[in-house]
């Protein structure tokens, strides 16, 4: 009776060992298969082995890594556009409100002409270097917000309040974007600033209506200048045309007078030459020509015949 029991026990133990081997093999297979991973098209992977980076540029696709805890993969969404709000200098901003609760002071930004303004800024960025983004700087959003606020202070400190509230918005956005990117590159945080937008740039609410009056006056001034320039552009071509026409008429009149004077001079010189050759005859001819031209213009004419005292009064018709 004992011998069959021992044989059955050995068989059972053998089957149990075989089953455990299958379980361990399956677990080992699952463990190895856990090293297969994928990177999506908008991501870049950073592969670490025991905490050390072995590949900082794992491209999209299916890859294999050593299973946990040997290797670890960090997926960084490099094509995702992220946005943060810089409201440190905005009266209704969260950070400005927190600063007021802690200190009892309003958080405003000073301008180059010693005025103050409040503003809200929207900043968009993407991840340009996944390795630097993950390991160079801690709390990247806080760092980015702090650097952006500092850049805004530096920019507005060099501008007048009228320019900030009216025409310098694009200039401020370009300055903040370029200078902020330069500072981010210096600390190597792997961030690329793609867009800056200033929103709600205005003076403090307590003096808002005074600034509105100034801005409205500036707008009216520009409208009047624009209207004057339009009038100038409308009238100037007509004035230029009139000037050209008068100049041409004057030149034509000058040429006419010069030609007539030249003709009269030539005629006078011809008469002078004739007079020098025969003075008596020429003088009589000129006298008769003068009388012929003057006679029709006289209302009354008296003709004297030689030395006779007989006079005949002739009335001519007008």
Long-range contacts (C-beta under 8 A, 24 or more apart in sequence): 31-67, 32-67, 34-67, 34-68, 35-64, 35-65, 35-66, 35-67, 35-71, 36-62, 36-63, 36-64, 37-62, 37-63, 37-64, 37-65, 37-73, 38-62, 38-63, 39-63, 39-75, 40-75, 41-79, 42-77, 42-78, 42-79, 42-80, 43-75, 43-76, 43-77, 43-78, 43-79, 44-75, 44-76, 44-78, 44-130, 45-73, 45-74, 45-75, 45-76, 45-130, 46-73, 46-74, 46-76, 46-130, 46-131, 46-134, 47-71, 47-72, 47-73, 47-74, 48-72, 48-73, 48-74, 53-131, 53-135, 56-130, 56-131, 57-130, 57-131, 74-130, 74-134, 76-127, 76-130, 76-133, 76-134, 77-127, 78-126, 78-127, 78-128, 78-130, 79-126, 80-126, 80-127, 81-124, 81-125, 81-126, 81-194, 82-124, 82-125, 82-126, 82-127, 83-122, 83-123, 83-124, 84-122, 84-123, 84-125, 84-141, 84-144, 84-145, 85-120, 85-121, 85-122, 85-123, 86-120, 86-121, 86-122, 86-123, 86-145, 86-148, 86-149, 86-152, 87-120, 87-121, 88-145, 88-149, 89-117, 89-118, 89-119, 89-120, 89-149, 89-152, 90-118, 90-119, 90-120, 90-200, 91-118, 91-204, 91-205, 93-120, 106-204, 108-204, 109-152, 109-153, 109-156, 110-153, 110-156, 110-157, 111-156, 111-157, 111-159, 111-160, 111-161, 111-164, 112-156, 112-157, 112-158, 112-159, 112-160, 113-160, 113-161, 115-161, 115-203, 116-203, 116-204, 117-156, 117-161, 117-164, 117-165, 117-201, 117-202, 117-203, 117-204, 118-200, 118-201, 118-202, 118-203, 118-204, 119-152, 119-198, 119-199, 119-200, 119-201, 119-202, 120-198, 120-199, 120-200, 121-148, 121-152, 121-176, 121-196, 121-197, 121-198, 121-199, 122-195, 122-196, 122-197, 122-199, 123-148, 123-180, 123-193, 123-195, 123-196, 124-193, 124-194, 124-195, 124-196, 125-191, 125-192, 125-193, 125-194, 126-191, 126-192, 126-194, 127-190, 127-191, 127-192, 128-190, 128-191, 128-192, 129-188, 129-190, 130-190, 131-190, 132-188, 132-189, 132-190, 133-189, 133-190, 133-191, 134-190, 136-187, 136-188, 136-189, 136-190, 137-187, 137-188, 137-189, 140-189, 140-191, 143-187, 143-189, 144-184, 144-189, 144-191, 147-180, 147-183, 147-184, 148-176, 148-180, 151-175, 151-176, 151-179, 151-180, 151-183, 152-176, 154-179, 155-179, 161-203, 161-211, 162-214, 162-218, 164-201, 165-201, 165-202, 165-203, 165-211, 165-215, 166-215, 166-218, 169-198, 169-201, 172-198, 173-197, 173-198
